[in-house]
Amino acid sequence: MKRNRKKAIKLALGLGAIAGMRASFAPTLASQFLNKKSFNRSLKSGLAFLQLPTSSVITKIISAGEIVGDKLPSTPNRTTAPQTILRIISGTLVGVTIFQAFKQKRLTGGLLGGLSALAITYASFYARKYMGEAYNIEDIIIGGIEDTIAIGTGAGLINA
């Protein structure tokens, strides 16, 4: 049981962090993870939709849109209230879902995922801003690097 708890904590924190960088990536990765692993449709609540193969496809499409949208000059900063709240909700959703899948307390998973998303929302915003100003790197390049980090980290998390 402790092994499951450690895995759930690692996934909730990691996917929450990814939600802080890219709000839609975390549900996409959670859906992919739940479809890949054999949880025998263990989610018997309103969260079960993430376990559906259709959800995996839909969230991937939304994530692709976020990759493009993030690079547009009209996209608001992630630290605006609506953007920050969206990232916290995303992190909380994946934390609760992962903890439920591992038969752990959902409240703990939600708190870990949501707080991780909140922390990384600000950390990644200021890191991106610093890199652009200090090294004169265009924002679109930094955004691409951030996408690569989010995708690579997420793939590593769900495949470990």
N, C-alpha and C positions, 0 to 999 in steps of 0.2 A: 504494500500500500504506500510506503514511503517513496518508492521509486516513481509511482504514478504521481504523487504529490510534487516531487521535484520536477518531473517532466512538465506537469501542468503549470507550475510556477515559471519555469523557463519559457514556456510557450506564451503564457499570458504577458509576461514582462517584455519579451522580444516582439511579439505581435503588437503589443501596445505601443512600443517604441516605433515600430514601422507605421502605425496609425498616426503617430506624431509627425512623421515625414510625409506620408501619403495616406490620406484618410481611407481611400477605397482599397488599398493594397492589403490591409490587415484582414478584412472579411474575405477577400479573394484567397489569401493564403490559408486562412482557417477552413474555408470551404474545400479547398484542394486537399488539405491535410485530412479532413474528416471523410472525404470521398476515397482517399488513398488508403487510409488505415481501416482496419475492420472493426468498426464500432457497432456493427450490427444495428444500424439505425437506432442507436442508444439514446438519442435526444428525443424525448417524448414530451416536448413542450413547444411553445411558440418559437423556440430557437431551432427547431428541426429543419426549417427551411434552408439553413446553411449547409445541411447535409445532402440536399438534393443535387443531383448532377446538373440540373437546369440552373440552379443558383451559381454553381461553379462557372458556367459559361457566361451568365449575366454579369457576375462580378468581374470577370476578366475583361469584358467589353467596357464596363464602367471604369476600370483601372486604366485601360488604354486611353480612354477619354481624359482621365485625370493627367496622364503623362503629357498629353498635348496641351490641355488647358493650363497646366502649371507654367508653361513657357510663354503664355500670352501676356502682353504688357497690362492688359485690363484685369488680370487676375488679382484679387485682393491678397494682402499679406495673410499668412496663416495665423498671425497673432490678433487679427480682428476677432471680435467676440463670436460671430457666426462660424468662422473657420475653426477657431479653437474649440468651441462647443462640439462641432461636428467631429473633430479628431478625438475628443474625449469620449463621445458616444461610440465611435468606432472601436476605440481601445477597450471600452467597457463591454461592448457587445462580444468582442472576441474573447476577452477574459472570462466572461460568464459562460460562454459556449464551450470553451476549452475545459474549464473546471467542471462543467456538467458532464462532458464527455468522459472525463477521467474520474467521475463520481466523487468530486470534491465539493466544498462549499462554494456555491456560485457567488456569494457576496464577496468573498476573498478574491476570487478571480476577477470580478468586476472592478474592485478597488485597485488591484495590481495593474490591470490593463488600462484603466482610465488614468491613473496617476502617472504611469509610464508614458502614455500618450501626451499628457499635459507637459511633463518635463521635457520630452524630446521635441515637442512643438516649438518651445522657446529655444532650446539648445540648438536645434537644426536651423532655426530662423537666424539666430545670431551668428552661427558658424558660417552660414551661406553669405550673410551680409559682410562679415569680416573677410572672408576669402575674396569676395568681389572687390572690396575696397583696398585691402592690403596688397593684393597681387594683381589687381586690374584685370580680373577674369570676368568675361561677360556672364551675365546671370543665366543665360540659356545653357552655357557649358556647365556651370555649377549645378544647375537643375538636372542635367543629364548624368552628372556624377552622382548626385543624390538618388536619382532613379536606380542607377546601377547598384549603389549601396543597399537600397531598400529591397530590390529584387534578389540580390545575392545573399543578403542576410536572411531574408525570408525563406529562400530555397534551402539554405543551410539549416534553418530551424526546423522546417517541416520534414526534411529528409534525414535528420539525425536520429 
